[in-house]
């Protein structure tokens, strides 16, 4: 059950005065969560709550799937290429690298907590301002089974040195309170000036099973970007000058 408080006092339209109550039920027994459930809910609310309405008519139960990421031996999977003009070709698997083959770069996981949020590698942090993380950082996010994946990057080496030091796992949890009780893994990608965070279990058993309004976590990165954090003032000023016009108010500080 999830209550989304999109309502506000003295709303200018009816739609903006409404809150959204989402109730999700699951069962191996279709009858338990089908019309018998939806009819009972509808009758209960219509008989007792003024202003209640449903977004759809009462409906029957629908199936959902559960899936999870896993590793399979390559030989159990056949790669088949179907060309537009009809031919079909089987693509052989590449041979695994020999021990003498130089290893390619792989992301480096961070320990829980990560570096200090107040100091960088070169000494004390510069003067900071409270601003949305998105004032200097971009982000993309999505789903990997039941896990949410959030990549965050910046444009310059100086910004990345700050991001790597500041955006620890603890700070990420503060920006994303839903992750507070879940395992979070951080991976450093210095060649991309990026950090990648994996939030284990945020999406339940996967997209089809998730009960979040955004089951694929596509909006999660933008939500993290909207959160206020302490950013070096020089970075925020430089980015604002590069991206005219400035926000309304002539660059007034964001609210605390």
ChimeraX attribute file (.defattr): number of C-alpha atoms within 10 A of each C-alpha:
attribute: neighborCount
match mode: 1-to-1
recipient: residues
	/A:1	10
	/A:2	12
	/A:3	10
	/A:4	12
	/A:5	11
	/A:6	11
	/A:7	14
	/A:8	11
	/A:9	8
	/A:10	9
	/A:11	11
	/A:12	9
	/A:13	8
	/A:14	9
	/A:15	10
	/A:16	13
	/A:17	14
	/A:18	17
	/A:19	14
	/A:20	14
	/A:21	12
	/A:22	12
	/A:23	10
	/A:24	11
	/A:25	11
	/A:26	14
	/A:27	11
	/A:28	8
	/A:29	9
	/A:30	14
	/A:31	12
	/A:32	14
	/A:33	18
	/A:34	18
	/A:35	15
	/A:36	15
	/A:37	16
	/A:38	17
	/A:39	14
	/A:40	11
	/A:41	15
	/A:42	15
	/A:43	10
	/A:44	11
	/A:45	14
	/A:46	13
	/A:47	10
	/A:48	9
	/A:49	9
	/A:50	8
	/A:51	8
	/A:52	12
	/A:53	12
	/A:54	12
	/A:55	6
	/A:56	6
	/A:57	10
	/A:58	16
	/A:59	13
	/A:60	14
	/A:61	19
	/A:62	9
	/A:63	10
	/A:64	11
	/A:65	10
	/A:66	13
	/A:67	13
	/A:68	11
	/A:69	10
	/A:70	6
	/A:71	5
	/A:72	8
	/A:73	6
	/A:74	10
	/A:75	9
	/A:76	7
	/A:77	9
	/A:78	11
	/A:79	12
	/A:80	11
	/A:81	11
	/A:82	10
	/A:83	9
	/A:84	7
	/A:85	6
	/A:86	7
	/A:87	8
	/A:88	11
	/A:89	11
	/A:90	10
	/A:91	10
	/A:92	10
	/A:93	11
	/A:94	7
	/A:95	6
	/A:96	7
	/A:97	9
	/A:98	8
	/A:99	7
	/A:100	6
	/A:101	8
	/A:102	8
	/A:103	9
	/A:104	5
	/A:105	8
	/A:106	9
	/A:107	13
	/A:108	13
	/A:109	15
	/A:110	16
	/A:111	12
	/A:112	13
	/A:113	15
	/A:114	17
	/A:115	18
	/A:116	15
	/A:117	18
	/A:118	14
	/A:119	14
	/A:120	17
	/A:121	12
	/A:122	8
	/A:123	8
	/A:124	9
	/A:125	16
	/A:126	14
	/A:127	10
	/A:128	15
	/A:129	18
	/A:130	17
	/A:131	22
	/A:132	19
	/A:133	24
	/A:134	21
	/A:135	17
	/A:136	22
	/A:137	17
	/A:138	17
	/A:139	21
	/A:140	18
	/A:141	22
	/A:142	19
	/A:143	20
	/A:144	20
	/A:145	23
	/A:146	24
	/A:147	24
	/A:148	26
	/A:149	24
	/A:150	23
	/A:151	18
	/A:152	24
	/A:153	22
	/A:154	20
	/A:155	14
	/A:156	12
	/A:157	13
	/A:158	11
	/A:159	18
	/A:160	21
	/A:161	16
	/A:162	22
	/A:163	23
	/A:164	23
	/A:165	18
	/A:166	23
	/A:167	22
	/A:168	22
	/A:169	21
	/A:170	18
	/A:171	16
	/A:172	18
	/A:173	20
	/A:174	16
	/A:175	20
	/A:176	16
	/A:177	11
	/A:178	11
	/A:179	18
	/A:180	15
	/A:181	10
	/A:182	13
	/A:183	15
	/A:184	21
	/A:185	16
	/A:186	24
	/A:187	18
	/A:188	17
	/A:189	20
	/A:190	15
	/A:191	10
	/A:192	14
	/A:193	19
	/A:194	20
	/A:195	25
	/A:196	21
	/A:197	21
	/A:198	21
	/A:199	24
	/A:200	19
	/A:201	18
	/A:202	24
	/A:203	23
	/A:204	19
	/A:205	17
	/A:206	24
	/A:207	22
	/A:208	17
	/A:209	18
	/A:210	20
	/A:211	18
	/A:212	16
	/A:213	11
	/A:214	13
	/A:215	20
	/A:216	22
	/A:217	23
	/A:218	16
	/A:219	16
	/A:220	20
	/A:221	21
	/A:222	18
	/A:223	17
	/A:224	23
	/A:225	21
	/A:226	15
	/A:227	16
	/A:228	19
	/A:229	20
	/A:230	15
	/A:231	23
	/A:232	18
	/A:233	14
	/A:234	13
	/A:235	17
	/A:236	20
	/A:237	14
	/A:238	11
	/A:239	15
	/A:240	16
	/A:241	10
	/A:242	10
	/A:243	9
	/A:244	8
	/A:245	10
	/A:246	13
	/A:247	10
	/A:248	7
	/A:249	7
	/A:250	8
	/A:251	11
	/A:252	9
	/A:253	10
	/A:254	10
	/A:255	7
	/A:256	7
